[in-house]
């Protein structure tokens, strides 16, 4: 039976994560292990710690991961990337070279495995339910086309890449060692999902990344909310087989 896989937050290329190359190999080994039964793979953002596509250049590294994505799509597996707050800036390379389908915002999709169809709300999660003005301002700047053009054309590519990698590094260091606990009563993502579900009771499952903590909430008899954790430390993912949604990890997979 075919399955649909969900994962997020690998932060490939990060200078702040120890042994990131080995972690990339483990992620690729996981993708290799599911290539025969995967109908589709949905990556819900921040797979790269910093990704900005210049007109003729893309960030160096991550070649094993990019090659694995191309192998999956060449073999008929749908691969989707929902951009996160670290890899917003995709302008065609991943689509053209790797066959990845890019999604720049939250989407409601009907996913079918066999004769079973369920409605999913998929998003990275940044900005949803977030009330911090500073966070919303930064997010607005990052998503602004004029700001993206200025970044691409004012800074030489090596300067821009260095600035982006340093920003990502200090962001990761700022939260290093901090394990977040999610309070279902006050958490922005949970509150967003609950409010959204009241207006869209046909949703069967909400799936988010962004928070780097695995979380599973039964919202009703027909609806569930999942936060995926991450793909570099916890190595967590979700799998839907048409009947049930299973959360697991690929720590045991050897490279």
KAHU-V128716 format. One record per helix or strand of 2 or more residues. SS is the DSSP state (@ for helix, = for strand). FROM is the first residue (numbers start at 0). TO is the last residue. If there is no record, write none. Layout:
# KAHU-V128716
ss:SS from:FROM to:TO
ss:SS from:FROM to:TO
This chain:
# KAHU-V128716
ss:= from:2 to:6
ss:@ from:19 to:32
ss:= from:37 to:42
ss:@ from:62 to:73
ss:= from:77 to:81
ss:@ from:92 to:97
ss:= from:100 to:102
ss:= from:106 to:112
ss:= from:115 to:122
ss:@ from:132 to:142
ss:@ from:144 to:153
ss:@ from:156 to:173
ss:@ from:187 to:198
ss:= from:204 to:207
ss:= from:213 to:219
ss:= from:222 to:227
ss:= from:235 to:239
ss:= from:244 to:248
